[in-house]
Amino acid sequence: MCRLLAYLGPPIQLQRLIYDPDHSLIVQSYQPKEMEVATLNGDGIGLGWYHPQRQEVPYVYRNTIPAWNDINLPHLCRFIETGNLLAYVRSATPGLAVDLHNCQPFASGAVSFIHNGYIENFRHSLYRPIRDSLPDPIYQTIHGLTDSEHIFAMVMHRLETGVSSLAKALQGVIGDLGLYAQTYGIRVMANIVMSNGQQLVACRYDSSGQSPSLYWLEQDAQLPGGFLLASEPLFKGPWQPFPDNTVMSVSVNGKNISRAIAPLTAGTIG
């Protein structure tokens, strides 16, 4: 289990999200409060962000050392300002290597992606079925062994076959995973956040009905005009629990934040 956060709003210095809060992402790397399985998130850190003025593909920084030991990260977080951020600290699934190929965020074109959760017994359950469902060009983009990267490949496959939006692609993939979970009798946990540089799309899902923690906050005095998602609240404020088995799309225009929430339903595998 990992910890993640995402921000959309006026450009902000990353330090204000990654380091400054009382329960920042760095603190959550060594002292999380709502982890179901592991006790630490010491297997790496990743950032994905977009240029605040230009429409460009996302920038990505990943490291496999514990976030609290990354001596470059404080300098990056003081320097970088963005209005669109995905960030995560990793707790590696036992048996999966701690290397850069298995470290998030994953990115392709304009799309960036982070995932908190797991597919139960992935290497012996859905590893082959998911790969067999993908066309070769998408299959070849998978460089690591994680369930997270395979889920990302499923999303990109839907987008490249004409699905009209991130939200619809994510809904379809979660539907597929739900059917896989039923077919193979396994648990699938998927708190996911994605961005295309213009919006955030997120879901909270668990086939067992016990989703990993996820919260959202908007228009807080500390982040006026901003929207924030996090596995655990970063500071005191009017945080709202993210609804179970839903997908949320968020856009920000100036100080106006628009949100749309839709239920997740089973889809068709393939």
KOLTOR-264934 format. One record per residue (C-alpha): residue in three letters; x, y, z. Coordinates in steps of 0.001 Angstrom, whole numbers, padded with zeros to 6 digits, always signed. Layout:
ALAXYZ;...
# end
This chain:
MET+000000+000000+000000;CYS+001249+003443-000957;ARG+000261+007007-000137;LEU-000632+009489-002839;LEU-001739+013062-003381;ALA-002832+015204-006305;TYR-003339+018939-006695;LEU-005123+021063-009284;GLY-005394+024827-009045;PRO-003317+028010-009125;PRO+000440+027341-009446;ILE+001984+026486-006111;GLN+005465+025673-004831;LEU+005683+021909-004308;GLN+007252+022359-000902;ARG+003876+023611+000361;LEU+002352+020189-000345;ILE+005217+017725-000050;TYR+007032+019054+003046;ASP+005261+021890+004866;PRO+001989+020328+006140;ASP+001944+018712+009583;HIS+001048+015368+007992;SER+002826+015909+004681;LEU+003546+013222+002130;ILE+007057+012957+003583;VAL+005621+012294+007045;GLN+003250+009740+005543;SER+006248+007915+004092;TYR+007457+006983+007600;GLN+004421+007573+009841;PRO+001168+006877+007960;LYS-002049+006749+009971;GLU-004456+004823+007742;MET-002458+002045+006119;GLU-004236-001318+005957;VAL-001284-003635+005322;ALA+002206-002093+005519;THR+003626+000279+008139;LEU+006095+002277+006011;ASN+006268+003753+002514;GLY+010023+003630+002158;ASP+010440+002083-001285;GLY+010558+005250-003355;ILE+008924+008522-004243;GLY+007561+009924-007482;LEU+006347+013277-008772;GLY+004501+014080-011980;TRP+003739+017693-012827;TYR+002765+019948-015729;HIS+004136+023301-016877;PRO+002036+026134-015426;GLN+001923+028169-018679;ARG+002484+025787-021590;GLN+000636+022668-022666;GLU+003399+020088-022559;VAL+003775+016434-021662;PRO+004247+015891-017922;TYR+007575+016085-016174;VAL+008401+013063-014026;TYR+010817+012584-011138;ARG+011219+009117-009587;ASN+013599+007706-007031;THR+013735+004339-005286;ILE+015273+005483-002004;PRO+013059+006397+000974;ALA+011534+009826+000502;TRP+012977+011024+003807;ASN+016505+010197+002560;ASP+016221+011843-000864;ILE+018621+014778-000613;ASN+017604+016148-004030;LEU+013887+016256-003312;PRO+013808+019313-000988;HIS+015622+021405-003612;LEU+013271+020282-006382;CYS+010235+021037-004251;ARG+011497+024547-003488;PHE+012187+025203-007180;ILE+009177+023661-008941;GLU+005859+025498-009156;THR+002874+023896-010834;GLY-000883+023956-010898;ASN-001184+020252-011642;LEU+000655+017657-009541;LEU+000553+013918-008906;ALA+002801+012583-006127;TYR+003252+009287-004331;VAL+005401+007375-001860;ARG+005741+003635-002390;SER+005363+000584-000231;ALA+006408-002189-002588;THR+004304-005331-002816;PRO+006378-008246-001428;GLY+008201-009988-004245;LEU+008260-006971-006585;ALA+011627-005294-007093;VAL+012401-001827-005822;ASP+013620-000300-009077;LEU+012731+002646-011285;HIS+010638+000583-013710;ASN+008291-000255-010837;CYS+008175+003288-009483;GLN+005310+005685-010208;PRO+004037+007980-011672;PHE+003647+006327-015055;ALA+003219+008633-018042;SER+002414+008319-021736;GLY+001899+011327-023968;ALA-000054+013902-021974;VAL-001393+011380-019442;SER+000111+010736-016002;PHE-001059+008106-013522;ILE-000662+007005-009899;HIS-002236+004026-008120;ASN-002634+003015-004484;GLY-003791-000560-003982;TYR-003045-003986-005376;ILE-004332-006963-007310;GLU-004259-009978-005032;ASN-001633-012574-006019;PHE-001093-010569-009209;ARG+001741-012593-010753;HIS-000349-015777-010549;SER-003821-014320-011175;LEU-004183-011405-013608;TYR-000649-010898-014920;ARG-001172-013112-017973;PRO-004886-012315-018598;ILE-004230-008562-018653;ARG-001213-008910-020937;ASP-003167-011188-023273;SER-005914-008565-023530;LEU-003515-005866-024767;PRO-002394-005271-028371;ASP+001331-005567-028932;PRO+002102-001795-029114;ILE+000559-001277-025664;TYR+002056-004504-024314;GLN+005516-003258-025304;THR+005119-000113-023179;ILE+005107-002174-019964;HIS+008653-002116-018593;GLY+008077-003216-014992;LEU+006231-005962-013147;THR+003671-004080-011062;ASP-000081-004397-011214;SER-000144-000582-011285;GLU+001648-000351-014620;HIS-000596-003027-016099;ILE-003688-001070-015031;PHE-002190+002032-016632;ALA-001659+000078-019855;MET-005318-000956-019780;VAL-006330+002711-019495;MET-004048+003764-022348;HIS-005419+000944-024507;ARG-008945+002277-024056;LEU-007863+005840-024807;GLU-006020+004770-027952;THR-009030+002807-029211;GLY-011239+005878-029164;VAL-012685+006215-025658;SER-013537+009895-025452;SER-012314+010856-021974;LEU-010073+009875-019081;ALA-013126+009307-016895;LYS-014784+006898-019340;ALA-011520+005031-019887;LEU-011013+004664-016138;GLN-014627+003575-015614;GLY-014218+000890-018258;VAL-010971-000414-016804;ILE-012396-000635-013279;GLY-015373-002482-014722;ASP-013008-004956-016352;LEU-011041-005388-013130;GLY-014275-005991-011221;LEU-015189-008799-013589;TYR-011687-010243-013342;ALA-012005-010178-009538;GLN-015249-012154-009732;THR-013906-014617-012289;TYR-010654-015389-010445;GLY-011962-014986-006890;ILE-009413-012330-005962;ARG-009401-008888-004380;VAL-008703-005802-006483;MET-007987-002474-004764;ALA-007632+000599-006945;ASN-007393+004160-005725;ILE-006229+005844-008930;VAL-005546+009442-009922;MET-004832+010532-013490;SER-004266+013816-015283;ASN-003943+015020-018852;GLY-002672+018459-017885;GLN-006173+019958-017941;GLN-008077+017974-015323;LEU-007797+015357-012613;VAL-009719+012093-012806;ALA-009750+009804-009779;CYS-011488+006703-008507;ARG-011821+004823-005237;TYR-012567+001145-005672;ASP-012201-002177-003859;SER-013872-005380-005017;SER-014160-006426-001350;GLY-015994-003235-000382;GLN-013197-002003+001919;SER-011486+000679-000139;PRO-008145+002227+000842;SER-008465+005667+002408;LEU-008865+008690+000117;TYR-009983+012269+000813;TRP-010571+015486-001098;LEU-010470+019156-000150;GLU-011329+022265-002135;GLN-011194+026035-001684;ASP-009445+025769+001684;ALA-007960+028969+003094;GLN-004486+027435+002759;LEU-005094+026602-000936;PRO-007545+029199-002310;GLY-008862+028175-005697;GLY-007245+024755-005392;PHE-008432+021161-005231;LEU-006486+018496-003345;LEU-006741+014700-003175;ALA-004787+012690-000610;SER-004669+009231+000923;GLU-004595+010945+004318;PRO-005416+014564+005235;LEU-002284+016718+005164;PHE-003524+019259+007698;LYS-006639+020196+009624;GLY-009475+021305+007380;PRO-012840+020339+005880;TRP-011605+017155+004206;GLN-014293+014971+002652;PRO-014067+011176+002286;PHE-013968+010188-001360;PRO-017101+008121-002075;ASP-016570+004378-002518;ASN-016939+002850-005986;THR-017035+006168-007813;VAL-014992+008120-010320;MET-014551+011886-010000;SER-013536+014400-012680;VAL-012199+017770-011537;SER-011504+020913-013546;VAL-010333+024320-012356;ASN-010900+027580-014208;GLY-009445+030490-012311;LYS-011016+030199-008861;ASN-013924+028103-010095;ILE-013745+024377-009379;SER-016110+021963-011073;ARG-016543+018358-009961;ALA-018501+015484-011468;ILE-018972+012142-009687;ALA-020238+008966-011350;PRO-020684+005397-010037;LEU-018403+002603-011132;THR-020147-000377-012725;ALA-018993-003661-014241;GLY-017933-003554-017871;THR-016938-006011-020536;ILE-013500-007572-020417;GLY-011513-007048-023610;
# end
